[in-house]
Each structure stands twice: as structure tokens, then as C-alpha cells.
Amino acid sequence: MTAVLEVADLCVTVGATAIVRDVTLSVDGGTILGLIGPNGAGKTTLLDALTGFVPGTGSVALLGRSLDGQAAHARARLGLARTFQSLELFEDLEVIENLRVAAETTGRGGDVEATLSRFGLEEVAGRLPSMLSHAQRKLVALGRAVVTAPRALLLDEPAAGLDATERAGLARLLLSLAADGMAVVLVDHDMGLVLDVCDEVCVLQRGAVLATGTPAEVRADPQVVTAYLGTAPTASPVVRPAGPQRERLLMADRLSAGYDGVPVVSDVSLHVDAGEIVALLGANGAGKTTVLSALAGLLRPTAGTVSVLGRGPDRPERLARRGLTLLPQGRGLFLQLSARDNLRLARGSGSLDAVLEHFPELPPLLDQPAGRLSGGQQQQLALARALLCEPRLLLVDELSMGLAPQVVEELLATLRRTADQHGTAVLLVEQHVPLALGVADRAYVLERGRVVLSGTAAELAAQPEVVRASYLGQ
């Protein structure tokens, strides 16, 4: 095989933060390279750098020709095509016109009619994208890239929102494109799809290449398993004896939700009682944050029922007044304000001194801008602000993101004390599986928007291969 796309020592830096670090890879014609990694690994940024949408250092070559310094449109004309997570269709043009524009403006015009036929779009060729299903819109985005007759095709989450039948059709299309001699780079959270169609898989962690190999080799790599699931905690999950019946503060029954008509989660049923920590686990893109958003009133469910603090769904501000607090992914701090002022924004009558006893690092930092604190200190500040609200129900999204395991263990221990001492119900979305199971009473595992596994934390911890399969495929 001949290398079509070659990348050497590619780096992307935003401010003082390295998003992509010294990535080197090669993709031959007729092969599919899977590009995977946990949240924040730098996958989309890498595609942006390869296609000229963000500046980077290092070198990128297509069929031996350097693309360094070339703008995105110039790279497209040389045979480097891509799709986007957000699709970016021309909404005021018909499907056939979307394809024609791509073919004409790149100067690499393929057969538009043949592409429509290949992607099953003939019957909708005269429709606007807004009239199509989500799966059809995905096909238009893919077809628009393919009609430019690229030598290398970069795909960003093409399977997002597709059902099993649609995923199978996408897999056949990708294999047929590779059979035509195209070099394909596939970024997708659907590990089943990646493992099924890719010849080689490259794993990114914190912007750098962690491992490269066949799908089977990568799935069995201990470093990859640790990157996705985390390392073992210092203590095993505690089997807590059944106590008296506690008040049920959160319940979802067959909850379904999504965005702009695109389903993300379906038929999710779960509950959390007072004084209980329940972990919501699953791979990137499984729908965990969508579940939290629907429960917190930020997203209207499309089906099912929700009971929050004894009542039905409501607006976020009303739920907050009733005792629900959401600690969002990304912390939600006001970085220009001091740590003290961030804490002052908390609604509730909690004692600042009592809360700060859980976070001994924070008192000397209260007059510092939140943006100057380390990642661990910012997460402590965000959790302290949440606890000052004295929540009856606390929803926590990705407490461990970007933090050292020891810091995460300390934060999770604070959550455990809060649940035990104050009867707070906690629903914890967490990527670090062993640590989450070490502190939780029970857990649910999401895969492709559905609950595929549930039980006590001890039961799930005793089935590591089953949990691992939901993250890294069978």
C-alpha cells in the first residue's frame, strides 16, 4: 500500500495549552484508520489541523505533496475532504445542489448522479435538507465530501444519532469507499463501528498518541483500558447493607430525549433515593450529559416521564429553588471573578466555613480569580459552590475530567460524606469507572443512548469485562 496521508510531529496550541501534541501517523490508500480517545483527547482538533481550519506546527502531506501553509479550500482542491459533527449543510439548497456546489467549487467534480445513487439519495435529490431525516442528512454530508473524489476522507462522528440498521449501512459505505482506494480517517464514539470497519486504530489521550495497532490489539492494550475506564481505586466498592426505605428524589421512566429532532437517549429508566449516590456510566457519546440535561429541565424530553423531588419536570430555575443543583461538565465557573465571589453566587443558606472544611486548599485562594486556579482547585471551587446551595438532589457531570486520580478520590469522598451526613441524593456522571464504583451505591451503564447494564456498584465492579465491553466493544 502507498501512504496517501502522512502526518509528522503535528502540534496545535491554544494560548499556553497544547491541544494536539506531536502526532505522527500514516494512512494508506484503501485502508480505514480509526481515531479514538476519551473526552478532550483532541480528535476533532486534529482533524481541523489536518484540513487547515486551525493552525498547527509539524507537517502534513497528501500523496507526498506538502500541505503545510495551505488554506482549507486549497487542501480540499488537492484531494483532502472531510465531514463535520454539526454537518454544515447548505440548508437553502436542494440535496443535489449541495453535491454540485462541492464538486464545482473544489474543481474535483465527481459524478453527482452516481453519488446520489450510491448513497440512496435519488428520491430526495430535489428536497431541502430540512425535509430529510437525520440519517439522510448524514448521508448528504458524506456524499458531498465523496463527490469531490478525494484521495483522503476525514469523518467526524458520522454514526452519531444513527440506529443499528443505519449504522450497518454506514459501515458498508465506508468499506466500499476504502475498496475504491480511498484513505479514510474515522473519528467516532461508536466503538462497535470502529472495531468492525477499521484496519488500524490510533488512540489519542490529552492530545498525544497513546497507542496504535489493529482493533484487537488496541482493545486489549492496558493503557487504552485505563484511558477509557481509569485506574483501580485504593479501596474496593463497599457493599452497604439495606436500610429503611428512603424517599425517592429522582425517577425517570422510559425517558427519551435529543436535540433538533435527533434522538440521543431512548427508554432510559433510573432512580435515585435520598442519601444515595448513583453512578451513570458509559463511553463518550453514550448520552450521559443528555440524561442530566433532561432531568435538570435544560432539555425537554421527547417521551417518558420524569419525577424530580416529588414533582414532574419544570423549568431549571424552579427546580433549583426546590433543591436541585447541577454541577456541569466544564465546572461553570466565572473565571474573571474571585473564588469568593463565585461562592457568593450560590443560592442557599449553607455555611461557607462548614463547606470549606471539606476543601482545605481553597481558603487561601478565595481572593484569587477563579481562572488562575489549577484544574483541581477549580473543580473543588465548583463543588463547594454546589454544596453551598444545600441541594437535596445533586447532579454531577464528569467530576474527574482533566484531574489526577488522587484529586478525584478526594472529591468523591466529599460527595460520599455529603450523601451520608445530609441525605443528599447524587446522580454522578463519571468517566473514571473504578473510582465511581468505589463511591457509589448503584450504577447504570449507557450504551448508544440506552441502559444496557445496572446493579449495585459491587455487582458491576465484579463484572469488569462486561462493563469494559460497553466502552471498548465486544
Secondary structure, DSSP 8 states (H G I E B T S, - for coil): --EEEEEEEEEEEETTEEEEEEEEEEEETT-EEEEE-STTSSHHHHHHHHTTSS--EEEEEETTEE-TT--HHHHHHTTEEE--TT----TTS-HHHHHHHHHHHHT----HHHHHHHTT-GGGTTS-GGGS-HHHHHHHHHHHHHTT--SEEEEESTTTT--HHHHHHHHHHHHHHHHTT-EEEEE-S-HHHHHHH-SEEEEEETTEEEEEE-HHHHHH-HHHHHHHH----SS--------S---EEEEEEEEEEEETTEEEEEEEEEEEETT-EEEEEE-TTSSHHHHHHHHTTSS--SEEEEEETTB----HHHHHHHTEEEE-TT----TTSBHHHHHHT--S---HHHHHTT-TTSGGGTTSBGGGS-HHHHHHHHHHHHHHT--SEEEEE-TTTT--HHHHHHHHHHHHHHHHHH--EEEEE-S-HHHHHHH-SEEEEEETTEEEEEEEHHHHHT-HHHHHHHHH--
